Amino acid sequence: MIKRTIDISEPAYLHLKHQQLLIDKKGETIAQIPIEDIGTLILQHPAIIITQAAVITCQKHNVALVFCDERYLPYSLLLPISDGNNLHAKILKQQIALTLPTKKRLWSQIVKQKITNQAKTLKAFDKTYQPLERLASKVKTGDPENLEAQAAQKYWRLLFGEQFRRDTELDGINSLLNYGYAIMRAMIARAIVGSGLHPALGLYHSNQYNGLCLADDLMEPFRPWVDFEVYRLAIDNPQIQVNKETKLPLLNLLAEPVQWEQQILPLMVACHYFLAVLKRAFEDSALQLIYPQRQTRR
């Protein structure tokens, strides 16, 4: 079943009744949603109040709770630490025992897919993409030459122009990219927890203060999907900002139909299949990661 993404940007009181999430404004219930239908709940306004019962029930249904900062950008993510998978302890031991060669093998596949998707985004807008295709073909195990960074240097100039600078602290295009990436990160983190893996145990990312290292690894090939939507929005509005209108295409990415092997599935659903492949790839060195494929459009 397609899980819903709920984005609340105004003061509200969220509480639980009969396994339904009730959203009240000014003392009146304006929405009632079965919690089992929710995949991601984004809380943007500082005046939002949510009860503990609602939080716990959301966690029991593996709902990713995203909290936003004063700029209305996703800041933190709440996920369950148990009940995500009934084999969690066994899977966690396998994850901890991953060897460095296995991590490097998988990381190189992720980098290659990311650069390939960057090239597809450039190609979709009739921009020069061949340099990135060449870099993607040269990625080696562990990406020792850091082709990911080399590709990024070329990519941002080719997509947004020579004057563009990717800076997470800047507004406009950068802030909208931040928002889109955070939504993708929450989706991947939710799928990780549902698979029984721990999101803090990464393949490449390893910051001890980052509880979502694995999510940061696995989301890399999805970043160009966000870039695609942000560029499309910015074509007619160079001074673009984060608002209800610009957030909607990014939120819709989670439910977008994608190609998964021989099936067409919503992206959020396909990600759970992707995590199953990842777990098999931990032990099977011949298995290649399969990422969902998007039908690039303009």
TAHU-V42555 format. One line per field, one symbol per residue. phi: phi as a letter, one per 40 degrees, with the letter a starting at -180 (. if undefined). psi: psi as a letter, one per 20 degrees, with the letter a starting at -180 (. if undefined). burial: + if it has 9 or more other C-alpha atoms within 8 Angstrom, else -. A space follows every 50 residues. Layout:
phi: ???
psi: ???
burial: ???
This chain:
phi: .cccbbbbbbdabbabafgbccbbbfgbcbaabcccccbbbbbbccccbb cccccccdccbfcccbbbcccgbdbabbbcbagcacbdcccccccccdcc dcccccccccccccccccccccccbfbcbddccccdcbcbdgfccfcdcc cccccccccbhcccbcaccccgdccccdcccccccccccccccccgcbcc cccbcacccbcbdccccccdccdcccddccccccdcaccdbcadcccdcc ccdcbccbcbfbbbbcdccccccccccdcccdbbcccccbcdbcccab
psi: qpqqopoojrpqoprpolkqopoppljpoiqopphiipgpopohpijppp qhgggghghhjlpooppqaijkqphrppqqirjhpikggghgghghjpqg hgggghhhhggghghghghhgghhkkrpihhhhgghiiprpilhjlhghg ggggghghgirhippooiiqacgghhgggghhgggggghghgghiirpii nrggpkpijojkghhhghigiighgggghgghhiginhkqroagghhghh hihhjpprpodjqoqqghghhhhghhgghhihhoiipppoqqpqnpr.
burial: --+++--+--++++++---++++++---+--++++-+++++++++--+-+ +--++-++++-++++++++---++--+-++---++--+--++--+--+-- -+++++++++++++++++++++++--+-+--++-++--+-+++---++-- +--+++++++-----------+++++++++++++++++++++++++++++ ++++++-----++++++++++++++++++++-++-----+++---++-++ +--+++++++----++++++++-+++++-+++------+--+------
